[in-house]
Amino acid sequence: MTQKGGYQGPILKNSHLKRLKSSGGRGVWRILTCLIMLCLIAGTGQAYSSDNATGTASQRVQIRTELYLYPEAGNSVSQGDSGGGGGLSAVLLWTHTFPDAVTAISMPTDGSAVAVGTAGGEIALLNSSGSVLWTCQSGAPITGLGITTGGSAIAAGTGNRIMMLDAGGQVLWTMDTGSRVLGAGISPEGKYCAAGTAAGDILLTNSRGGLLWKTQPGSAVTAVAVGPDGAFVAAGTEDGSIYLLNSRGDVLWTHDAGSAVQSVSIAAGGSAVAAGTAGSTVLLLDNEGRGGTVWRGDDPINAVHLDPRGSRVGAGTDRGYAHLLNGAGVRLWEFGKVWSPEGENSAVTAVTFSSPADYLAIGSDNHNVYYFTFASRTPPTVILEQGTVTPEATSSATLLGDMQAAPEMDSTHGEGGDPAPQEAPGYSLAVALGAVAIIAVFRRTGR
């Protein structure tokens, strides 16, 4: 038998395997090369982006609303109705103590923040978790204060001035009223500010601090409130008169309260006006001045707050009680007494609540602010966060917020306030893969 190419089978098989190994090696090398190039491109792009950001970014304070949960709320103090009405129950979420007596307080309609004024001249913004976002020192006791429905601006009366601040605590403008300011307020949308003075003036300004009108209806004006778009202004005087004025400063009606008016509040559209008096009465009047006393207490009413629909009235008294009433004057809820650290009687000097009345805050001359919830859900809150803006837009107010409330904030800075440079992660991966490729080449060469 003649055999041809008896050894061709094994030789061909070996050659075929070599070609397969060689082809496989070249495929792996191509894949590895592509991966390295992609990582280098990604790393370069990220490095450019990082360098560009660190070269232009600067920090400022922005306010945004988030839901804040209170795991400790179940252990908080609750005080229900103590005298008729629907038996509402509230949970005391927190208290915050200031260096001086709290003289004024206001909150946006959603209850996400609390603006506070003190006898020491401090204006502060707290979020609904009780953290101080910022403070601003005015130089004189705060005698009146209001915040817009969305929390974008705050108006305050201090000394002989009224002033407006933005949401970050920066003073936008001040205006000299010529006499000591006894009351101040801001319209819900922030377009108008009002003030009442010891000289008996009622003033209305625009959102830039320009005087629109001034009138002097009677004695010292102790309290003012402004309705939406400045269409109506309510005022109370030391001689016991309540006034409702229109957007031109014309007096629409007047009502004799019987004693010095210490606080006024106005519903949306001027549909109702509430007033608290030194004679221990809470009055509720309609848009034509009709009505009268709906509730009488045992001590002077220092503060009232009326919801936009005129269906709820909050009241704070000189003997340390806070009340929530319905439109008929039926007491729905009571809290008190509040005491000083020395155990002495303290007054509730200010009261405010959200709309609807799910969240309520009071201020006292015992230096404390108290924040309550009537709802099963927790309130939204505002936090500090970082923005990219020009340096001129940064706030000059003192920032005292809890920076941990905003985990997305980057508080790492180099010297001079510039952000610290960051390593582009693409380069690290590219270097690692490059090292693997070099080792693979040397090993292959060694074979």
Beta strands, then each sheet from edge to edge (+ up, - down):
strand 1: 62-67
strand 2: 78-79
strand 3: 90-97
strand 4: 102-106
strand 5: 113-118
strand 6: 122-127
strand 7: 132-137
strand 8: 142-147
strand 9: 153-158
strand 10: 161-166
strand 11: 171-176
strand 12: 181-186
strand 13: 192-197
strand 14: 202-206
strand 15: 211-215
strand 16: 221-226
strand 17: 232-237
strand 18: 241-246
strand 19: 251-256
strand 20: 261-266
strand 21: 272-277
strand 22: 281-286
strand 23: 291-296
strand 24: 301-306
strand 25: 312-317
strand 26: 322-326
strand 27: 331-335
strand 28: 348-353
strand 29: 359-364
strand 30: 368-373
strand 31: 380-385
strand 32: 398-399
sheet 1: 1+ 31-
sheet 2: 2+ 3- 30+ 29- 28+
sheet 3: 4+ 5- 6+ 7- 32+
sheet 4: 8+ 9- 10+ 11-
sheet 5: 12+ 13- 14+ 15-
sheet 6: 16+ 17- 18+ 19-
sheet 7: 20+ 21- 22+ 23-
sheet 8: 24+ 25- 26+ 27-
end
